[in-house]
Amino acid sequence: MKRREFVRKAALGVSALAGSGAVGCGPQEATNGAAGPAIHDRPAIQWRLASSFPRGLDTLFGSAEVLAERVEAMTEGRFRIRVYPAGEMVPGLQVMDAVQQGTVQIGQTASYYFIGKNPALAFDACVPFGLTSRQQTAWLHEAGGLERMRAILADFNIITFPAGNTGSQMGGWFKRPVESLSDLRGLKMRIPGLGGSVMDRLGVSVQLLAGGEIYAALELGTIDATEWVGPYDDEKLGFHKVARYYYYPGWWEPGPSLSFYVNTKAWAQLPVAYQEIFTAAARQAEATMQSRYDAKNPAALTRLVAGGVELRPFPDDIMRAAQTASQQLLEEHAAADAQYRGLYDHWKASRDAMVGWFGTAELAYSRFTSQS
């Protein structure tokens, strides 16, 4: 059986796993799937999760904690996941390698960190001028996007589960004003993923740093600007103390989805009931992240502005140039690789359909309420 097909079936909890040497799968479970032994009769399993994010970012890192708490509760303590922040088990940007190699069973990360391994991984998180949070969730869960991403990640011995979404992000912190496209040239900015590739085309010197390294780099002048997430996380990281200008919108991350990476061998060894419990817990962790950001960002933004932060929109010439460069970049990748083309065409068709609907009702309502 081809590995991709195996991973796809494993994700659906197919009972064929009972005959593959899965841990704790007795004859009754092999026949009846989740109707087998009671939870307290199932094996005790302990996994390790390595995150790309520091513990202090309680909303990002927190989705991993929600996953672990729910899995433990629903298995009555039989399946436990120990969660490690970035740098404690492996560096934040090495999480994918750790899961692929089996150093840990789970990673919590953002797939666009790893576009150097496969450019199509960006779609698992987001692409510039792409989908909003709700649109990304719909594409992954209901329009076939997740199955396509799993086919790509199967090449890395990984099965992916959405881990949460931050919602639309801010455009980042700048130590000096950016008033036109020319002001970007030579600027040193921390920005990952395709957004970084676009900024590179606009003349920016792009840096890729893990979350815990950004403040020091900004303070010391190693970088002139950085993007992260939005008011709540940015305030916690203290960026407002070393950069005054806060730009919007984050056109490169209109709705970025994080991921739980699971090693496929470890996944195959789970009893089917544990697979179903893990899947349900991941969905709860995913929803929790978005709701927490939506609740915490407004007050954080108010505090930042009251403290002297200057909010500024990106100039129109930057927005237009970035959109053009983004489109060119996506088309170039699609022309160079058939797998990327298939994924891109599928994603683009979903985006076009959703933009038409959201632009009709959602946009009109938002325009009216924001002006009232």
LUMNU-672957 format. One line per 2 residues: number of its first residue (from 1); their letters; for each residue x, y, z of N, C-alpha, C. Coordinates in steps of 0.02 Angstrom, whole numbers, plus 50000, padded with zeros to 5 digits. Each point is the difference from the previous one (the first is absolute). Layout:
N
NUM> a> X Y Z X Y Z X Y Z ~ ...
This chain:
372
1> mk> 50043 49940 50000 49957 50060 50000 50044 50062 50000 ~ 49985 50048 49959 50039 50061 49997 49992 50039 50065
3> rr> 50055 50034 50020 49999 50035 50064 49946 50052 50004 ~ 49989 50039 49947 49949 50052 50003 49931 49971 50011
5> ef> 49986 49944 49966 49935 49969 50008 49992 49973 50071 ~ 50055 49972 50027 49998 49975 50067 49985 50056 50050
7> vr> 50035 50058 49992 49989 50055 50046 49928 50026 49995 ~ 49974 50003 49939 49932 50025 49993 49951 49955 50037
9> ka> 50009 49934 49993 49954 49954 50033 50010 50001 50076 ~ 50063 50008 50021 50012 50003 50071 49965 50059 50032
11> al> 50001 50057 49964 49969 50060 50026 49925 49992 50008 ~ 49971 49957 49961 49928 49988 50005 49983 49946 50052
13> gv> 50052 49973 50031 49988 49951 50051 49976 49933 49973 ~ 50025 49980 49942 49977 49938 49969 50020 49941 50042
15> sa> 49957 49952 50006 50014 49943 50044 50055 49955 49974 ~ 50024 50011 49939 50056 49961 49974 50062 50006 50043
17> la> 50004 50054 50039 50057 50010 50044 50005 49944 50052 ~ 49943 49969 50014 50001 49949 50052 50046 49943 49981
19> gs> 50010 49989 49936 50042 49945 49978 50071 50021 49984 ~ 50018 50063 50015 50066 50025 49981 50049 50002 50057
21> ga> 49982 49968 50056 50045 50001 50058 49987 50059 50045 ~ 49940 50030 49995 49985 50058 50042 49999 49980 50073
23> vg> 50028 50044 50043 50005 49986 50071 49931 49992 50030 ~ 49990 49947 50037 49939 49992 50039 49940 49978 49961
25> cg> 50006 49979 49938 49942 49981 49960 49989 49925 50005 ~ 49956 49979 50043 49983 49930 50007 49949 49978 49950
27> pq> 49980 49937 50000 49953 49974 49951 49934 50037 49999 ~ 49974 50017 50060 49935 50034 50001 50004 50068 49968
29> ea> 50056 50036 50014 50008 50067 49970 50010 49995 49925 ~ 50036 49949 49978 50012 49992 49929 49935 49991 49962
31> tn> 49951 49968 50032 49936 49988 49968 49954 50060 50006 ~ 50000 50031 50059 49950 50051 50014 50027 50070 50002
33> ga> 50064 50010 49988 50028 50068 50001 49994 50029 50069 ~ 49971 50062 50004 49996 50036 50063 49954 49965 50050
35> ag> 49963 49949 49980 49956 49965 50046 50036 49945 50038 ~ 50066 49999 49998 50040 49949 50032 50007 50012 50075
37> pa> 50058 49986 50029 50010 50004 50072 49984 50069 50027 ~ 49977 50004 50062 49988 50063 50033 50066 50038 50008
39> ih> 49995 50067 50010 50060 50041 50003 50049 49974 50052 ~ 49975 49980 50060 50046 49980 50052 50035 49934 49985
41> dr> 49977 49964 49949 50033 49938 49979 50049 50011 49943 ~ 50004 50061 49975 50044 50014 49943 50070 50017 50026
43> pa> 50050 50000 49955 50069 50010 50022 50012 50071 50026 ~ 50048 50005 50046 50023 50065 50023 50053 50025 49952
45> iq> 49990 50059 49971 50045 50027 49949 50022 50070 50020 ~ 50063 50015 49991 50027 50066 50013 50036 50025 49938
47> wr> 49980 50058 49977 50031 50032 49942 50032 50065 50022 ~ 50046 50023 49957 50031 50065 50010 49982 50046 49942
49> la> 49986 50062 50016 49983 50050 49949 50051 50056 50005 ~ 50032 50017 49944 50046 50056 49996 49966 50057 49962
51> ss> 49998 50058 50031 49969 50058 49970 50051 50047 49969 ~ 49979 50037 49951 50042 50053 49970 49994 50066 50038
53> fp> 49960 50000 50055 49984 50063 50033 50019 49998 50074 ~ 50019 50057 50028 50018 50003 50071 49938 49995 50044
55> rg> 50009 49977 50061 49945 49992 50047 49965 50066 50015 ~ 50038 50054 49999 49971 50065 50017 49946 50023 49953
57> ld> 49999 49974 49939 49947 50017 49952 49942 49951 50013 ~ 49961 50016 50051 49952 49952 50027 49944 49983 49951
59> tl> 49986 50041 49951 49946 49984 49953 50026 49954 49944 ~ 50058 50015 49973 50031 49956 49950 50019 49934 50032
61> fg> 50045 50002 50049 50022 49940 50034 49941 49965 50034 ~ 49951 50040 50020 49944 49973 50038 49959 49948 49962
63> sa> 49999 50002 49934 49961 49950 49964 50031 49930 50009 ~ 50066 49997 50008 50032 49935 50014 49980 49976 50070
65> ev> 49994 50045 50047 49979 49982 50067 49928 49976 50001 ~ 49956 50034 49961 49931 49978 49995 49996 49929 49971
67> la> 50039 49987 49948 50002 49933 49971 50018 49948 50052 ~ 50055 50013 50037 50023 49951 50049 49949 49990 50056
69> er> 49970 50055 50023 49950 49995 50055 49940 49960 49978 ~ 49975 50013 49940 49939 49965 49978 50013 49926 49986
71> ve> 50058 49985 49970 50016 49929 49987 50005 49962 50066 ~ 50034 50030 50049 50007 49966 50065 49933 49991 50034
73> am> 49958 50051 49997 49935 49995 50033 49955 49948 49967 ~ 49999 49999 49933 49955 49954 49965 50024 49928 50002
75> te> 50063 49989 50016 50025 49931 50007 50009 49982 50074 ~ 49975 50041 50044 50005 49988 50072 50073 49989 50021
77> gr> 50044 50040 49970 50071 49998 50018 50040 49946 49967 ~ 49969 49961 49954 50037 49946 49968 50045 50024 49943
79> fr> 49983 50056 49970 50040 50028 49945 50020 50071 50020 ~ 50064 50008 50014 50025 50064 50023 50051 50029 49951
81> ir> 49998 50065 49992 50045 50035 49955 50037 50053 50041 ~ 50066 49995 50002 50039 50052 50035 50021 50052 49949
83> vy> 49986 50062 50016 50010 50055 49953 50064 50039 50018 ~ 50043 50009 49949 50063 50036 50010 49999 50064 49957
85> pa> 50017 50058 50030 50004 50061 49961 50062 50000 49955 ~ 50002 50048 49955 50056 50006 49953 50066 50004 50038
87> ge> 50049 49960 49977 50066 50002 50029 50011 49952 50057 ~ 49947 49975 50030 50008 49955 50057 50015 49929 49978
89> mv> 49967 49979 49947 50013 49934 49971 50040 50007 49936 ~ 49976 50042 49955 50036 50016 49938 49988 50074 49985
91> pg> 50044 50032 49961 49988 50069 49980 49934 50007 49962 ~ 49969 50058 50005 49934 50011 49971 49995 49985 49926
93> lq> 50053 50014 49963 49999 49991 49928 50024 49930 49978 ~ 50009 49955 50049 50020 49932 49985 49946 49950 50020
95> vm> 49940 50025 50014 49946 49956 50022 49981 49950 49946 ~ 49997 50021 49938 49980 49954 49946 50050 49942 49996
97> da> 50065 50015 50003 50050 49947 49997 49993 49952 50059 ~ 49986 50027 50058 49993 49958 50060 49943 49951 49994
99> vq> 49944 50022 49970 49943 49955 49991 50015 49950 49945 ~ 50028 50023 49946 50015 49955 49943 50047 49943 50022
101> qg> 50048 50017 50042 50050 49950 50021 49977 49958 50059 ~ 49943 50020 50030 49974 49962 50057 50031 50019 50066
103> tv> 50037 50056 50002 50028 50024 50064 49943 50017 50048 ~ 49946 50028 49974 49938 50011 50037 49943 49974 49957
105> qi> 49945 49984 50033 49942 49975 49963 49959 50056 49969 ~ 50000 50059 50031 49959 50056 49977 50041 50065 49998
107> gq> 49985 50042 49952 50026 50068 49998 49943 50049 49992 ~ 50007 50057 50030 49952 50055 49990 50039 50056 49966
109> ta> 49978 50019 49940 50040 50046 49961 49957 50034 49947 ~ 50033 50038 49956 49968 50031 49943 50035 49975 49937
111> sy> 49962 49972 49954 50030 49965 49942 50040 50047 49955 ~ 49985 50064 50000 50037 50044 49955 50072 50010 50022
113> yf> 50017 49978 50061 50071 50002 50021 50042 49954 49956 ~ 49968 49952 49967 50037 49946 49967 49991 49999 49925
115> ig> 49985 50058 49970 49990 50001 49928 50064 49985 49962 ~ 50057 50003 50033 50062 49980 49968 50001 49926 49985
117> kn> 49961 49960 50037 49995 49928 49988 49950 49986 49944 ~ 49946 50038 49998 49950 49994 49947 49959 50065 50000
119> pa> 50003 50040 49947 49965 50064 49999 49924 49994 50012 ~ 49971 49942 49983 49928 49991 50008 49979 49998 50073
121> la> 50047 49991 50047 49983 49998 50070 49969 50066 50024 ~ 50013 50053 49963 49971 50065 50019 49924 49998 50004
123> fd> 49968 49960 49958 49927 49999 49999 49971 49969 50064 ~ 50040 49961 50036 49977 49971 50062 49993 50053 50054
125> ac> 50035 50056 49991 49995 50056 50047 49963 50058 49967 ~ 50032 50032 49952 49967 50054 49963 50048 50025 49947
127> vp> 49973 50036 49952 50041 50033 49949 49979 50074 49997 ~ 50043 50044 49977 49983 50071 49996 49937 50012 49960
129> fg> 49958 50045 50025 49937 50019 49969 49956 49938 49989 ~ 50005 49954 50047 49963 49937 49995 49936 50000 50040
131> lt> 49989 49946 50037 49936 49989 50034 50000 50029 50071 ~ 49942 50024 50020 49991 50021 50069 49995 49938 50045
133> sr> 49996 50011 50064 49998 49944 50048 49942 49953 49985 ~ 49940 50026 49993 49943 49958 49987 50005 49965 49932
135> qq> 50026 50036 49951 50007 49970 49934 50053 49945 50000 ~ 50055 50011 50036 50052 49949 50005 49973 49937 50035
137> ta> 49962 50009 50053 49970 49944 50035 49952 49962 49955 ~ 49961 50036 49962 49952 49968 49954 50037 49961 49946
139> wl> 50054 50030 49973 50037 49966 49948 50032 49936 50026 ~ 50030 50003 50059 50033 49941 50028 49950 49944 50017
141> he> 49947 50018 50036 49956 49948 50028 49944 49978 49953 ~ 49977 50045 49957 49940 49984 49960 50012 49998 49925
143> ag> 50052 50032 49976 50011 50004 49928 50056 49955 49975 ~ 50027 49957 50043 50051 49953 49978 50071 50022 50009
145> gl> 50011 50060 50029 50067 50025 50007 50043 49958 50046 ~ 49971 49976 50055 50040 49962 50049 50024 49934 49970
147> er> 49958 49967 49962 50021 49937 49968 50058 50013 49953 ~ 49999 50055 49963 50054 50016 49954 50065 50017 50038
149> mr> 49994 50035 50055 50059 50016 50040 50030 49936 50030 ~ 49957 49955 50021 50025 49937 50028 50037 49958 49948
151> ai> 49978 50004 49938 50035 49964 49947 50071 50027 49992 ~ 50009 50065 50007 50066 50030 49994 50043 49983 50060
153> la> 49972 50006 50060 50039 49987 50060 50014 49926 50011 ~ 49964 49956 49966 50016 49929 50004 50071 49986 49977
155> df> 50026 50041 49955 50068 49991 49977 50051 50012 50055 ~ 49978 50032 50055 50044 50015 50056 49982 49957 50062
157> ni> 49962 49946 49988 49979 49956 50055 49958 50037 50052 ~ 49958 50046 49975 49960 50042 50045 49927 49999 49977
159> it> 49955 49997 50049 49929 50014 49988 49984 50064 50038 ~ 49966 50047 49968 49988 50065 50029 49928 50009 50022
161> fp> 49992 50037 50055 49934 50020 50026 50001 50075 50012 ~ 49950 50038 49978 49998 50071 50015 50002 50011 50075
163> ag> 50040 50049 50023 50011 50011 50071 49973 50067 50025 ~ 49971 50039 49955 49974 50065 50021 50015 50054 49949
165> nt> 49969 50057 50009 50009 50056 49954 50001 50064 50040 ~ 50043 50046 49980 50006 50064 50036 49949 50051 49976
167> gs> 49968 49988 49943 49961 50052 49968 50046 50048 49963 ~ 49971 50051 49969 50040 50048 49961 50053 50031 50044
169> qm> 50061 50003 49974 50055 50026 50039 50016 50073 49983 ~ 50040 50030 50043 50024 50067 49987 50059 49998 49952
171> gg> 50017 50058 49973 50055 50005 49952 50068 50006 50032 ~ 50003 50009 50065 50064 49998 50035 50025 50066 50026
173> wf> 50057 49995 50033 50032 50055 50036 50060 50026 49962 ~ 50004 50066 49993 50053 50032 49963 50032 50055 50043
175> kr> 50065 50002 49998 50036 50049 50041 49999 50069 49969 ~ 49985 50003 49935 49992 50065 49967 49941 49995 49951
177> pv> 49971 50056 49983 49940 49999 49956 50016 49971 49931 ~ 49951 49967 49972 50003 49974 49932 49944 50035 49961
179> es> 50019 50050 49961 49951 50043 49968 49991 49987 49926 ~ 50043 49959 49972 49994 49982 49929 50039 49936 49988
181> ls> 49991 49973 49940 50033 49938 49981 50076 50007 50005 ~ 50026 50058 49984 50072 50010 50001 50029 49993 50071
183> dl> 49960 50013 50051 50024 49995 50069 50012 49928 50022 ~ 49976 49952 49962 50011 49930 50017 50069 49976 49979
185> rg> 50030 50032 49951 50062 49975 49972 50057 50005 50051 ~ 50031 49942 50013 50054 49998 50048 49978 49989 50071
187> lk> 49935 50001 50013 49974 49989 50068 50013 49928 50021 ~ 50022 49990 50061 50011 49933 50027 49939 49980 50041
189> mr> 49964 49949 49978 49937 49982 50032 49995 49925 50013 ~ 49976 49983 50059 49984 49930 50015 49931 49986 49973
191> ip> 49995 49954 49952 49936 49981 49971 50009 49932 49965 ~ 49961 49949 50020 50007 49933 49971 49955 49988 49940
193> gl> 50004 49940 49973 49953 49977 49950 50003 50038 49935 ~ 49945 49995 49962 49996 50035 49936 49999 50075 50009
195> gg> 49975 50023 50057 50003 50072 50013 50072 50025 49998 ~ 50045 49959 50028 50071 50018 49997 50026 50000 49929
197> sv> 49977 49952 49960 50022 49997 49930 49976 50062 49962 ~ 49939 50022 50014 49974 50060 49967 50039 50061 50023
199> md> 50012 50006 50065 50038 50057 50024 50070 50001 49970 ~ 50029 49942 49990 50066 49996 49968 49997 50031 49930
201> rl> 49946 49986 49964 49993 50028 49932 49989 50076 50002 ~ 49977 50025 50056 49989 50072 50006 50061 50036 50028
203> gv> 50055 49963 50008 50062 50031 50021 50018 49993 50073 ~ 49960 49963 50039 50013 49991 50071 50051 49945 50011
205> sv> 50044 50009 50049 50047 49948 50021 49964 49958 50052 ~ 49979 49940 49980 49955 49959 50040 50040 49956 50049
207> ql> 49976 49997 50062 50030 49958 50052 49946 49952 50025 ~ 50021 49939 50018 49954 49951 50030 50025 49984 50070
209> la> 49962 50023 50049 50018 49990 50070 49942 49969 50037 ~ 50015 49957 50049 49948 49973 50043 49974 50054 50046
211> gg> 49940 49990 50027 49966 50051 50040 50042 50026 50058 ~ 50035 49957 50034 50038 50021 50058 50062 50040 49985
213> ei> 50018 50005 49936 50061 50035 49981 49987 50071 49972 ~ 49936 50016 49989 49984 50060 49962 50015 50064 50039
215> ya> 49979 50003 50063 50007 50062 50039 50073 50023 50002 ~ 50045 49955 50017 50070 50018 50005 50027 50026 49933
217> al> 49980 49967 49946 50023 50021 49933 49975 50069 49983 ~ 49938 50015 50018 49971 50065 49987 50033 50053 50044
219> el> 50011 49984 50063 50031 50047 50046 50072 50016 49980 ~ 50037 49950 49979 50070 50010 49983 50011 50028 49930
221> gt> 49946 50004 49960 50006 50027 49933 50021 49948 49948 ~ 50000 49937 50020 50014 49946 49952 49946 49999 49947
223> id> 49939 50018 50020 49945 50010 49953 49969 50068 50012 ~ 49969 50027 49948 49967 50066 50005 49925 49993 50010
225> at> 49974 49942 49987 49928 49990 50003 49985 49926 50011 ~ 49941 49986 50025 49979 49931 50009 49925 49995 49996
227> ew> 49977 49944 49975 49929 49983 50008 49997 49943 50050 ~ 49942 49994 50034 49989 49942 50041 49928 49978 49991
229> vg> 49956 50021 50045 49931 49977 49995 49952 50060 50002 ~ 49989 50025 50060 49953 50055 50009 50009 50030 50069
231> py> 49957 50045 50021 50010 50040 50061 50015 49959 50063 ~ 49963 49947 50012 50008 49963 50063 50069 49969 50005
233> dd> 50021 49963 49950 50067 49969 50002 50055 50052 49994 ~ 49990 50048 49957 50052 50050 49988 50014 50041 50064
235> ek> 49947 50014 50037 50008 50036 50064 50039 49956 50049 ~ 49985 49937 50003 50035 49955 50046 50074 49995 49984
237> lg> 50017 50003 49936 50069 49996 49979 50037 50067 50006 ~ 49962 50054 50012 50031 50065 50014 50025 50038 49941
239> fh> 49975 49984 49940 50026 50034 49941 49988 50076 50002 ~ 49947 50021 50033 49985 50071 50004 50053 50040 50039
241> kv> 50041 49965 50036 50053 50034 50039 50060 50019 49957 ~ 50006 49967 49942 50059 50013 49958 49981 50021 49929
243> ar> 49936 50002 49984 49977 50023 49934 49934 50037 50010 ~ 49994 50058 49971 49942 50043 50013 49944 49990 49950
245> yy> 50016 49984 49939 49951 50001 49945 49971 49930 49989 ~ 49934 49996 50005 49965 49935 49995 49955 50002 49938
247> yy> 50020 49961 49950 49966 50003 49934 49947 49945 49992 ~ 49954 50014 49957 49946 49952 49982 49980 50012 49928
249> pg> 49969 49950 49966 49986 49932 50024 50059 49953 49986 ~ 49997 49941 50032 50050 49948 49985 49978 49962 49939
251> ww> 50011 50029 49942 49975 49972 49937 50029 49930 49986 ~ 50057 49984 50031 50030 49934 49989 49969 49946 50043
253> ep> 49962 50021 50052 49969 49951 50044 49929 50020 50018 ~ 49954 49997 49953 49931 50019 50014 49962 49949 50042
255> gp> 50026 49939 50006 49966 49949 50040 50043 49939 50008 ~ 50059 50007 50033 50048 49944 50003 49979 49944 50047
257> sl> 50004 49940 49976 49983 49941 50038 50064 49966 50025 ~ 50003 49985 50065 50055 49961 50027 49984 49926 49992
259> sf> 50050 49958 50014 49992 49928 49989 50029 49959 50057 ~ 49967 49944 50014 50029 49946 50039 50027 49949 49951
261> yv> 50065 49990 50001 50031 49948 49959 50006 49937 50043 ~ 49977 49944 49973 50006 49936 50035 50040 49951 49957
263> nt> 50049 49967 50031 50039 49950 49966 49954 49943 49978 ~ 50004 49980 49937 49952 49951 49973 50007 49931 50033
265> ka> 50060 49981 50018 50009 49935 50033 49968 50001 50069 ~ 50011 50055 50037 49969 50006 50066 49924 50000 49994
267> wa> 49974 50035 49949 49928 50003 49989 49971 49930 49986 ~ 50034 49962 49958 49976 49934 49982 49998 49952 50059
269> ql> 50042 50013 50051 50003 49956 50059 49947 50018 50052 ~ 49964 50054 49990 49946 50018 50047 49939 49956 49990
271> pv> 49967 49979 50054 49934 49969 49992 49953 50048 49964 ~ 49953 49974 49963 49953 50041 49962 49964 50050 50046
273> ay> 49980 49977 50059 49965 50045 50046 50043 50060 50018 ~ 50066 49989 50010 50044 50055 50016 50008 50047 49941
275> qe> 50001 49973 49940 50003 50043 49940 49939 50046 49997 ~ 49942 49971 50014 49939 50041 49998 50001 50053 50055
277> if> 50024 49982 50058 50005 50048 50056 50049 50055 49983 ~ 50058 49982 49972 50049 50050 49980 49971 50049 49949
279> ta> 49964 49973 49951 49970 50042 49948 49951 50049 50029 ~ 49958 49976 50046 49951 50045 50032 50034 50053 50043
281> aa> 50052 49980 50036 50037 50048 50042 50034 50052 49957 ~ 50027 49980 49942 50032 50048 49956 49950 50052 49974
283> rq> 49939 49978 49985 49949 50047 49977 49982 50050 50055 ~ 49998 49977 50062 49985 50046 50055 50057 50050 50010
285> ae> 50062 49975 49996 50057 50045 50006 50000 50052 49944 ~ 49982 49978 49941 49997 50045 49942 49951 50057 50011
287> at> 49940 49983 50022 49948 50051 50011 50018 50046 50058 ~ 50032 49972 50051 50016 50040 50060 50049 50055 49983
289> mq> 50050 49987 49959 50049 50051 49984 49967 50062 49969 ~ 49957 49989 49951 49968 50056 49966 49957 50041 50048
291> sr> 49961 49967 50041 49955 50036 50046 50040 50040 50052 ~ 50056 49973 50022 50041 50036 50048 50030 50063 49970
293> yd> 50024 49995 49938 50027 50060 49968 49946 50052 49989 ~ 49942 49979 49979 49946 50047 49988 49979 50036 50064
295> ak> 50007 49966 50056 49981 50030 50065 50056 50045 50027 ~ 50062 49985 49985 50056 50035 50032 50031 50056 49959
297> np> 49994 49996 49934 50032 50051 49958 49972 50070 50009 ~ 49933 50009 50005 49974 50069 50004 50028 50040 50058
299> aa> 50001 49971 50060 50025 50036 50058 50075 50013 49994 ~ 50036 49953 49972 50072 50010 49992 50015 50057 49952
301> lt> 49963 50005 49946 50010 50054 49953 49986 50068 50033 ~ 49948 50003 50039 49983 50062 50036 50057 50020 50047
303> rl> 50028 49953 50035 50056 50015 50045 50061 50024 49962 ~ 50015 49969 49944 50059 50019 49961 49994 50072 49974
305> va> 49942 50016 49973 49990 50068 49974 50002 50051 50056 ~ 49970 49983 50057 50001 50046 50058 50072 50011 50025
307> gg> 50043 49952 49988 50069 50005 50022 50046 50035 49951 ~ 49973 50024 49944 50040 50039 49953 50017 49966 49935
309> ve> 49976 49939 49989 50011 49967 49936 49962 50036 49945 ~ 50030 50008 49943 49969 50035 49944 49977 49949 49947
311> lr> 49934 49995 49992 49971 49955 49950 50004 50032 49931 ~ 50022 49962 49951 50004 50026 49932 49980 49946 49950
313> pf> 49961 50018 49949 49986 49952 49946 50059 49999 49951 ~ 50011 49942 49969 50051 49998 49948 49978 50045 49942
315> pd> 50045 50038 49971 49983 50041 49942 49974 49958 49942 ~ 49958 50031 49959 49969 49963 49944 50051 49971 49952
317> di> 50056 50036 49988 50048 49973 49952 50034 49937 50025 ~ 50009 49994 50065 50027 49939 50029 49949 49943 49993
319> mr> 49938 50014 50015 49947 49949 49995 49994 49974 49928 ~ 50000 50046 49952 49993 49979 49930 50061 49960 49977
321> aa> 50060 50023 50017 50061 49965 49980 50003 49931 50032 ~ 49980 49996 50063 50002 49936 50036 49950 49951 49969
323> qt> 49941 50024 49983 49950 49956 49970 50024 49973 49933 ~ 50029 50044 49959 50027 49979 49935 50056 49948 50008
325> as> 50046 50014 50045 50055 49954 50012 49976 49933 50027 ~ 49949 50002 50042 49972 49938 50029 49970 49956 49945
327> qq> 49962 50031 49956 49969 49962 49946 50052 49970 49954 ~ 50052 50039 49985 50054 49975 49957 50035 49941 50032
329> ll> 50011 50004 50065 50035 49947 50035 49961 49935 50000 ~ 49935 50005 50012 49958 49940 50000 49998 49968 49931
331> ee> 49995 50041 49948 49997 49974 49933 50067 49968 49979 ~ 50055 50028 50022 50066 49972 49984 50008 49931 50031
333> ha> 49980 49994 50063 50004 49934 50033 49955 49950 49964 ~ 49941 50022 49981 49953 49955 49967 50026 49977 49932
335> aa> 50034 50044 49964 50027 49983 49935 50059 49951 50005 ~ 50034 50000 50058 50060 49959 50008 49986 49931 50027
337> da> 49940 49988 50029 49988 49936 50033 49927 49980 49993 ~ 49989 49940 49974 49932 49977 49987 49960 49990 50065
339> qy> 50032 49975 50052 49965 49990 50063 49977 50067 50029 ~ 50045 50049 49996 49983 50067 50024 49942 50029 49958
341> rg> 50002 49990 49935 49947 50025 49955 49933 49970 50020 ~ 49998 49935 50013 49937 49969 50018 49972 50029 50065
343> ly> 50043 50009 50049 49979 50028 50064 49978 50073 49992 ~ 50039 50037 49963 49986 50072 49990 49934 50009 49964
345> dh> 49987 49962 49948 49937 50007 49963 49940 49983 50043 ~ 50007 49948 50041 49947 49981 50046 49987 50056 50051
347> wk> 50054 50025 50029 49995 50054 50049 49970 50063 49969 ~ 50023 50017 49940 49976 50061 49967 49926 49997 49984
349> as> 49976 49942 49979 49929 49992 49985 49958 50010 50063 ~ 50024 49973 50056 49965 50008 50063 50001 50073 50022
351> rd> 50058 50032 49993 50005 50070 50019 49953 50044 49959 ~ 49998 49990 49935 49957 50042 49958 49927 49992 50019
353> am> 49979 49939 50015 49931 49989 50019 49985 50033 50067 ~ 50045 49994 50047 49987 50028 50067 50005 50076 50000
355> vg> 50045 50027 49961 50006 50073 49997 49935 50031 49973 ~ 49970 49966 49952 49936 50026 49974 49946 50003 50053
357> wf> 49997 49948 50042 49949 49999 50053 50017 50049 50056 ~ 50061 49997 50025 50019 50044 50055 49997 50073 49979
359> gt> 50016 50014 49937 49997 50069 49977 49930 50027 49993 ~ 49951 49956 49999 49931 50022 49995 49970 50018 50067
361> ae> 50000 49955 50046 49967 50012 50064 50048 50024 50054 ~ 50054 49965 50010 50047 50016 50054 50030 50070 49991
363> la> 50023 50014 49940 50034 50064 49988 49953 50059 50009 ~ 49940 49994 49974 49952 50055 50006 49984 50013 50073
365> ys> 49990 49947 50038 49985 50009 50071 50059 50031 50038 ~ 50060 49977 49986 50059 50027 50034 50011 50073 49983
367> rf> 49990 50018 49938 50008 50071 49981 49952 50044 50037 ~ 49937 49977 50005 49950 50041 50032 50014 50008 50075
369> ts> 50014 49943 50034 50010 50004 50072 50064 50035 50019 ~ 50052 49998 49958 50062 50033 50017 49994 50076 49994
371> qs> 49949 50023 49964 49991 50072 49990 49945 50028 50045 ~ 49964 49957 50034 49943 50025 50040 50022 50016 50071
